[in-house]
Amino acid sequence: MAHAARSRRTAAVLAALSLGIIALTACNGDTEGGTAAPSVTTTPSSASPAGTDQGSGTPTTAVPGDGGSASGGSSDSGGSTPPSSGDGSDDGQDGGVGMCETTDLSYNVTVASSPVNHALLTAKNKGSDPCLLPANELVITIPGLDGAAEHMGPEGKDWILKAGESAYAGIMFSRADTAGGKSADKVEIALTAAESPTTVPVGDGPVTVNDGRVTSFFGTAEDALTY
């Protein structure tokens, strides 16, 4: 009987030891699994910032792109820089030629056979350089009449009068339907009202004057005597 009781106690102790070993093994297994899990999750966790760095790389590459645009803008700016006009603009308009002054020209006034009561004014560039002739500012004053002669006919166009070249204007001394008048054998001529006039004798004069009118300058004598 005593032997049987010891055998039962021994079996119970062995069974308890076996359960303890199993429990300890299970605990160790859980512990190892728990430590393994963080190592597994740590890898994706560290991979995620790497992906974020790549994503942030996109705006990083966009910055040089903006820089490229800025560089292109400076090229456009350079291309849009207006060219210097300088004297070229003046050359395009009048070639840099100065205005004709009254003293630059020589003058001849001759009574015309037609139309009646008219004379032809010939103005010649007596210098060695061209000058710009103001076509519509001619001032003619006839002694014995008050004020300057009025303009008649269409306006002319300023043009460059070359050295030795002539321009023409028609002068009317009196109206055919107006009786009377004064005798005149000279006229005073200025290219503009701001200049001092020069006195020119009337060829084949004297003439009778009761009205004074003058055309603009033209390129031919025929055009000047049309009005």
C-alpha positions as CSV (number, residue, x, y, z in Angstrom):
1,M,0.0,0.0,0.0
2,A,2.8,2.4,0.9
3,H,4.5,1.6,-2.4
4,A,1.4,2.5,-4.4
5,A,1.0,5.8,-2.6
6,R,4.6,6.8,-3.5
7,S,4.0,5.9,-7.1
8,R,1.0,8.1,-7.3
9,R,2.8,11.1,-5.8
10,T,5.7,10.6,-8.2
11,A,3.4,10.5,-11.2
12,A,1.6,13.6,-10.0
13,V,5.0,15.5,-9.6
14,L,6.0,14.4,-13.1
15,A,2.7,15.5,-14.5
16,A,3.1,18.9,-12.8
17,L,6.6,19.3,-14.1
18,S,5.5,18.4,-17.6
19,L,2.7,21.0,-17.5
20,G,5.3,23.6,-16.2
21,I,7.6,22.8,-19.1
22,I,4.8,23.1,-21.6
23,A,3.7,26.4,-20.2
24,L,7.2,27.7,-20.2
25,T,7.7,26.6,-23.7
26,A,4.5,28.4,-24.7
27,C,5.6,31.5,-23.0
28,N,8.9,31.5,-24.7
29,G,7.2,31.0,-28.0
30,D,4.9,34.0,-27.4
31,T,7.9,36.1,-26.4
32,E,9.9,35.2,-29.4
33,G,6.9,35.8,-31.7
34,G,6.3,39.2,-30.0
35,T,9.9,40.3,-30.6
36,A,9.9,39.0,-34.2
37,A,6.8,41.0,-35.0
38,P,8.3,44.4,-34.3
39,S,11.3,43.4,-36.4
40,V,8.9,42.5,-39.3
41,T,6.9,45.7,-38.9
42,T,10.0,47.8,-38.5
43,T,11.1,47.0,-42.1
44,P,7.9,48.4,-43.8
45,S,8.1,51.3,-41.3
46,S,11.6,52.2,-42.4
47,A,10.5,51.7,-46.1
48,S,7.7,54.1,-45.8
49,P,10.0,57.2,-45.1
50,A,12.1,56.1,-48.0
51,G,9.0,56.3,-50.2
52,T,8.2,59.7,-48.7
53,D,11.7,60.9,-49.6
54,Q,11.1,59.9,-53.1
55,G,7.8,61.7,-53.1
56,S,9.4,64.8,-51.8
57,G,12.0,64.4,-54.6
58,T,9.3,65.4,-57.0
59,P,9.1,69.1,-55.9
60,T,12.9,69.0,-55.5
61,T,13.2,68.3,-59.3
62,A,10.5,70.9,-60.0
63,V,12.7,73.6,-58.5
64,P,15.3,73.3,-61.3
65,G,12.4,73.3,-63.7
66,D,11.4,76.7,-62.3
67,G,15.0,77.8,-62.5
68,G,14.9,76.7,-66.1
69,S,11.8,78.9,-66.6
70,A,13.6,81.8,-65.0
71,S,16.5,81.2,-67.2
72,G,14.2,81.2,-70.2
73,G,12.6,84.4,-69.0
74,S,15.9,86.1,-68.9
75,S,16.5,85.0,-72.5
76,D,13.1,86.4,-73.5
77,S,14.0,89.6,-71.7
78,G,17.1,89.8,-73.7
79,G,15.3,89.1,-76.9
80,S,12.6,91.7,-76.2
81,T,15.2,94.5,-75.5
82,P,14.3,97.1,-78.0
83,P,17.0,97.9,-80.5
84,S,18.5,101.3,-80.3
85,S,17.0,103.7,-82.7
86,G,19.3,106.7,-82.3
87,D,20.1,108.5,-85.5
88,G,18.6,105.7,-87.5
89,S,15.1,107.1,-86.8
90,D,16.1,110.5,-88.1
91,D,17.7,109.0,-91.1
92,G,14.5,107.2,-91.9
93,Q,12.5,110.5,-91.9
94,D,14.8,113.1,-93.5
95,G,18.2,111.5,-93.7
96,G,19.6,113.8,-91.1
97,V,19.3,116.7,-93.5
98,G,18.8,120.2,-91.9
99,M,16.0,122.6,-92.8
100,C,16.6,125.0,-95.7
101,E,17.1,128.5,-94.5
102,T,16.2,131.6,-96.6
103,T,19.9,132.4,-97.1
104,D,20.6,128.8,-98.5
105,L,18.7,129.5,-101.7
106,S,18.9,131.9,-104.6
107,Y,15.7,133.4,-106.0
108,N,14.4,134.6,-109.3
109,V,11.0,136.2,-110.0
110,T,9.8,136.6,-113.6
111,V,6.4,137.8,-114.9
112,A,4.6,134.9,-116.5
113,S,2.9,135.1,-119.9
114,S,0.1,132.9,-118.6
115,P,-1.9,133.1,-116.5
116,V,-2.2,136.9,-116.5
117,N,-1.1,138.9,-113.5
118,H,1.1,136.0,-112.4
119,A,4.8,135.7,-111.8
120,L,7.0,132.6,-111.4
121,L,9.2,132.3,-108.4
122,T,12.2,129.9,-108.8
123,A,14.2,129.0,-105.7
124,K,17.5,127.2,-106.2
125,N,19.7,125.5,-103.6
126,K,22.9,127.4,-104.0
127,G,24.8,125.4,-101.4
128,S,26.8,122.2,-101.7
129,D,24.6,120.2,-99.3
130,P,20.9,119.2,-99.6
131,C,18.4,120.7,-97.2
132,L,14.8,120.0,-96.3
133,L,12.5,122.6,-98.0
134,P,9.4,123.7,-96.0
135,A,6.8,123.7,-98.8
136,N,3.9,125.4,-97.2
137,E,5.5,128.2,-95.1
138,L,6.6,130.5,-97.9
139,V,6.1,134.2,-97.1
140,I,5.8,136.7,-99.9
141,T,5.4,140.4,-99.1
142,I,4.7,142.9,-101.9
143,P,5.7,146.4,-101.2
144,G,2.7,148.7,-101.3
145,L,0.3,146.0,-100.0
146,D,-0.5,145.4,-96.4
147,G,0.6,142.1,-94.9
148,A,1.9,139.0,-96.6
149,A,0.4,137.3,-99.6
150,E,-2.3,134.7,-98.8
151,H,-1.8,131.1,-99.9
152,M,-3.7,129.6,-102.8
153,G,-3.9,126.2,-104.2
154,P,-3.3,122.8,-102.5
155,E,-0.7,122.3,-99.8
156,G,2.6,120.9,-101.0
157,K,4.9,118.4,-99.3
158,D,8.2,119.1,-97.7
159,W,11.0,117.4,-99.6
160,I,14.8,117.3,-99.7
161,L,16.1,120.0,-102.1
162,K,19.4,118.7,-103.4
163,A,22.4,121.0,-104.2
164,G,21.7,122.8,-107.5
165,E,18.0,121.7,-107.5
166,S,15.1,124.2,-107.9
167,A,11.6,124.5,-106.5
168,Y,8.8,126.7,-107.9
169,A,5.9,128.8,-106.7
170,G,3.4,130.9,-108.4
171,I,2.7,134.5,-107.3
172,M,-0.5,136.4,-108.2
173,F,-0.2,140.2,-108.1
174,S,-3.7,141.3,-108.9
175,R,-7.2,140.0,-109.7
176,A,-8.4,140.5,-113.3
177,D,-11.8,141.7,-112.1
178,T,-10.3,144.3,-109.8
179,A,-9.5,147.7,-111.2
180,G,-6.6,149.9,-110.1
181,G,-3.6,149.0,-108.0
182,K,-0.1,150.1,-107.2
183,S,3.1,149.6,-109.1
184,A,5.7,147.2,-107.8
185,D,9.1,146.1,-109.1
186,K,10.3,143.8,-106.3
187,V,9.0,141.3,-103.7
188,E,10.3,140.2,-100.3
189,I,10.8,136.4,-99.8
190,A,11.3,134.3,-96.7
191,L,11.0,130.5,-96.4
192,T,9.3,130.9,-93.0
193,A,7.7,133.7,-91.0
194,A,10.5,133.4,-88.4
195,E,13.2,134.4,-90.9
196,S,14.3,137.7,-92.2
197,P,13.2,138.2,-95.8
198,T,15.4,138.8,-98.8
199,T,14.4,141.4,-101.5
200,V,14.2,140.1,-105.1
201,P,13.5,142.2,-108.2
202,V,10.6,141.3,-110.5
203,G,12.0,140.4,-113.9
204,D,10.1,142.1,-116.8
205,G,8.4,144.4,-114.2
206,P,7.2,146.5,-112.8
207,V,3.7,145.0,-112.3
208,T,0.5,146.4,-111.0
209,V,-0.6,144.9,-107.7
210,N,-4.0,145.1,-105.9
211,D,-4.0,141.6,-104.3
212,G,-1.2,139.3,-103.3
213,R,-1.4,135.4,-103.3
214,V,1.2,132.7,-103.5
215,T,1.2,128.9,-103.9
216,S,3.2,126.4,-102.0
217,F,6.5,125.1,-103.5
218,F,6.2,122.6,-106.3
219,G,8.6,120.5,-108.3
220,T,7.8,122.0,-111.7
221,A,7.0,125.5,-113.0
222,E,3.8,124.1,-114.7
223,D,2.4,123.0,-111.4
224,A,3.2,126.3,-109.7
225,L,1.4,128.4,-112.4
226,T,-1.7,126.2,-112.4
227,Y,-3.4,128.3,-109.7
